[in-house]
């Protein structure tokens, strides 16, 4: 998963139509399966700076994934709550 927040404050909340501005990408790769998604259509992403270059990030979004091996579209909820360093 990757996304870009330009000039974040010490905390941020991105939801609704702003989700489309994140350059969001999500990929699943395992064995013979490869699926990818871009820009969530529902949910939110929250962040809080803990220290220099360290963030607590909470993601709870819905994405439409395309299975590149079968061209089937599915929906997936992506939920993550963890600390990340840049």
Residue pairs with C-beta under 8 A, 6 or more apart in sequence:
1 24
1 25
1 26
1 27
1 59
1 78
1 80
2 23
2 24
2 25
3 22
3 23
3 24
3 25
3 45
4 22
4 23
5 12
5 14
5 22
5 47
8 47
8 49
10 48
10 49
11 46
11 47
11 48
11 49
12 45
12 46
12 47
13 44
13 45
13 46
14 21
14 22
14 44
14 45
14 46
15 43
15 44
15 45
19 39
19 40
19 41
19 42
19 43
19 44
19 45
19 61
20 39
22 39
22 45
24 38
24 39
24 40
24 61
24 63
25 36
25 37
25 38
26 36
26 37
26 38
26 63
26 65
26 76
26 78
27 34
27 35
27 36
27 37
28 34
28 35
28 36
28 65
32 69
33 67
33 69
34 67
34 68
34 69
35 65
35 66
35 67
35 68
35 74
36 65
36 66
36 68
37 63
37 64
37 65
37 66
37 76
38 63
39 63
40 61
40 62
40 63
40 78
41 62
41 63
41 64
42 61
42 62
43 59
43 60
43 61
43 62
43 77
43 78
44 58
44 60
44 61
45 57
45 58
45 59
45 60
45 61
46 57
46 58
47 55
47 56
47 57
47 58
48 55
48 56
49 55
50 56
50 83
53 85
53 86
54 83
54 84
54 85
54 86
55 83
55 84
55 85
55 86
56 81
56 82
56 83
57 80
57 81
57 82
57 83
57 84
58 80
58 81
59 78
59 79
59 80
59 81
60 77
60 78
60 79
61 77
61 78
62 75
62 76
62 77
62 78
63 75
63 76
63 78
64 73
64 74
64 75
65 73
65 74
65 75
65 76
66 72
66 73
67 73
67 74
